Structure formats: C-alpha cells, structure tokens
C-alpha cells in the first residue's frame, strides 16, 4: 500500500508504506480484507485487546481500509505525521514545517501518530491514534502547536 502526500505547493510525494524488502515494494498491496486484519492486529499490538474490541465496534466491518484524505497543520514548531504500515511499523508520512499545513492520504483503521519533529518516531507507549469514521471531520489538536483533520473519500 502507498500513501500519497501532496505538499502545500501542489507537489506530490509518494511514500511507500510497504515493507522494506525489494520484493514487497514491487508487489501489489494486500486486499482490503487482509488490510483490515493487519490494521486490527496493529491496533492490538499498540493499544491492547481492549482497544481492539472498542475499534471493532466503532469501525463497521465494511469500512476498514476505506481511503481518507486529511490536512496536518502546525503553528510554531515543525511536526511529523507517522503512519503505521501493514507490519505495524511507523513510517514518516509527511513533515510539516512550522506555520504551514500539508495534505495526506491514508485508510480507515490505520494507526497514526502526530508529534513535534524533535520527538522522533513513536515508541512503546506512544499516544498513537487510529483513523476512524467517528473522528472524520473533527479537528484533533496536539499541544498548542499542531492539528490534524481528515475526511473519508
């Protein structure tokens, strides 16, 4: 699977979220049903079984893996949006320079993390979130600096 990222000036960057092996990069991504299972596995790994039970109730079966698009913004500090791949590894999806915003694409059920660039990649115990239809259209704030809002396609 890939996440297309458009910068504020209209340029596009394609960030691969497949595994780092050469064969996986050239192979097509998993089917929607398998992506749903992989996303659920990642939620359980990051947040535990109770969170998985919650998200299985919150995200209807047919909505897992649906595309979404969003905007990440920041005021005075640079931020980074990390999106977890099918192997539950975080990948730097977009970098947001201070006083700017960037658009991104992802899928319902993916785990994500948005933090100051200086914080580095998410670690165990991170305050990672899950792209869910229930928070589509809701601006989510981070500290006093950053925000993310997304909508289902």
Helices and strands as residue ranges (DSSP letters): E 2-6, E 12-16, H 22-26, H 32-47, H 49-58, G 61-63, E 67-74, E 79-84, E 90-96, E 100-107, E 111-116, G 117-119, E 129-130, G 133-135, E 140-142, E 146-152
